[in-house]
Protein backbone atom coordinates (compact mmCIF):
# COMPACT_ATOMS: atom_id res chain seq x y z
CA UNK A 1 0.00 0.00 0.00
CA UNK A 2 2.84 2.37 0.88
CA UNK A 3 4.64 1.70 -2.43
CA UNK A 4 1.58 2.40 -4.56
CA UNK A 5 0.91 5.70 -2.77
CA UNK A 6 4.57 6.66 -3.20
CA UNK A 7 4.39 5.90 -6.92
CA UNK A 8 1.15 7.87 -7.19
CA UNK A 9 2.79 10.91 -5.56
CA UNK A 10 5.81 10.59 -7.84
CA UNK A 11 3.72 10.42 -11.03
CA UNK A 12 1.73 13.41 -9.79
CA UNK A 13 4.96 15.38 -9.28
CA UNK A 14 6.13 14.47 -12.78
CA UNK A 15 2.75 15.46 -14.21
CA UNK A 16 2.89 18.80 -12.39
CA UNK A 17 6.41 19.51 -13.63
CA UNK A 18 5.78 18.40 -17.22
CA UNK A 19 4.71 21.85 -18.49
CA UNK A 20 7.84 23.35 -16.91
CA UNK A 21 10.07 20.76 -18.54
CA UNK A 22 8.40 21.10 -21.95
CA UNK A 23 8.46 24.91 -21.73
CA UNK A 24 12.13 24.92 -20.82
CA UNK A 25 12.98 22.55 -23.66
CA UNK A 26 11.03 24.64 -26.18
CA UNK A 27 12.62 27.85 -24.87
CA UNK A 28 16.09 26.35 -25.21
CA UNK A 29 15.29 25.13 -28.71
CA UNK A 30 13.98 28.57 -29.71
CA UNK A 31 17.17 30.16 -28.35
CA UNK A 32 19.34 27.77 -30.38
CA UNK A 33 17.34 28.44 -33.56
CA UNK A 34 17.62 32.23 -33.10
CA UNK A 35 21.35 31.95 -32.35
CA UNK A 36 21.90 29.81 -35.46
CA UNK A 37 20.01 32.32 -37.63
CA UNK A 38 22.05 35.20 -36.20
CA UNK A 39 25.33 33.36 -36.83
CA UNK A 40 24.33 32.51 -40.39
CA UNK A 41 23.34 36.14 -41.03
CA UNK A 42 26.71 37.37 -39.74
CA UNK A 43 28.59 34.85 -41.90
CA UNK A 44 26.51 35.77 -44.95
CA UNK A 45 27.13 39.50 -44.45
CA UNK A 46 30.87 39.04 -43.98
CA UNK A 47 31.13 36.94 -47.15
CA UNK A 48 29.29 39.60 -49.13
CA UNK A 49 31.84 42.21 -48.01
CA UNK A 50 34.79 40.04 -49.09
CA UNK A 51 33.64 39.95 -52.69
CA UNK A 52 36.66 40.60 -54.98
CA UNK A 53 34.43 42.42 -57.47
CA UNK A 54 33.59 45.01 -54.83
CA UNK A 55 37.27 45.50 -54.01
CA UNK A 56 38.18 45.94 -57.70
CA UNK A 57 35.32 48.37 -58.21
CA UNK A 58 36.48 50.39 -55.21
CA UNK A 59 40.06 50.48 -56.59
CA UNK A 60 38.79 51.52 -60.01
CA UNK A 61 36.74 54.35 -58.57
CA UNK A 62 39.60 55.61 -56.40
CA UNK A 63 42.20 55.52 -59.22
CA UNK A 64 39.79 57.09 -61.70
CA UNK A 65 39.19 59.99 -59.35
CA UNK A 66 42.95 60.62 -59.02
CA UNK A 67 43.57 60.78 -62.79
CA UNK A 68 40.93 63.40 -63.61
C-alpha positions as CSV (number, residue, x, y, z in Angstrom):
1,X,0.0,0.0,0.0
2,X,2.8,2.4,0.9
3,X,4.6,1.7,-2.4
4,X,1.6,2.4,-4.6
5,X,0.9,5.7,-2.8
6,X,4.6,6.7,-3.2
7,X,4.4,5.9,-6.9
8,X,1.2,7.9,-7.2
9,X,2.8,10.9,-5.6
10,X,5.8,10.6,-7.8
11,X,3.7,10.4,-11.0
12,X,1.7,13.4,-9.8
13,X,5.0,15.4,-9.3
14,X,6.1,14.5,-12.8
15,X,2.7,15.5,-14.2
16,X,2.9,18.8,-12.4
17,X,6.4,19.5,-13.6
18,X,5.8,18.4,-17.2
19,X,4.7,21.9,-18.5
20,X,7.8,23.3,-16.9
21,X,10.1,20.8,-18.5
22,X,8.4,21.1,-21.9
23,X,8.5,24.9,-21.7
24,X,12.1,24.9,-20.8
25,X,13.0,22.6,-23.7
26,X,11.0,24.6,-26.2
27,X,12.6,27.8,-24.9
28,X,16.1,26.3,-25.2
29,X,15.3,25.1,-28.7
30,X,14.0,28.6,-29.7
31,X,17.2,30.2,-28.4
32,X,19.3,27.8,-30.4
33,X,17.3,28.4,-33.6
34,X,17.6,32.2,-33.1
35,X,21.3,32.0,-32.4
36,X,21.9,29.8,-35.5
37,X,20.0,32.3,-37.6
38,X,22.1,35.2,-36.2
39,X,25.3,33.4,-36.8
40,X,24.3,32.5,-40.4
41,X,23.3,36.1,-41.0
42,X,26.7,37.4,-39.7
43,X,28.6,34.9,-41.9
44,X,26.5,35.8,-45.0
45,X,27.1,39.5,-44.5
46,X,30.9,39.0,-44.0
47,X,31.1,36.9,-47.1
48,X,29.3,39.6,-49.1
49,X,31.8,42.2,-48.0
50,X,34.8,40.0,-49.1
51,X,33.6,40.0,-52.7
52,X,36.7,40.6,-55.0
53,X,34.4,42.4,-57.5
54,X,33.6,45.0,-54.8
55,X,37.3,45.5,-54.0
56,X,38.2,45.9,-57.7
57,X,35.3,48.4,-58.2
58,X,36.5,50.4,-55.2
59,X,40.1,50.5,-56.6
60,X,38.8,51.5,-60.0
61,X,36.7,54.4,-58.6
62,X,39.6,55.6,-56.4
63,X,42.2,55.5,-59.2
64,X,39.8,57.1,-61.7
65,X,39.2,60.0,-59.3
66,X,43.0,60.6,-59.0
67,X,43.6,60.8,-62.8
68,X,40.9,63.4,-63.6
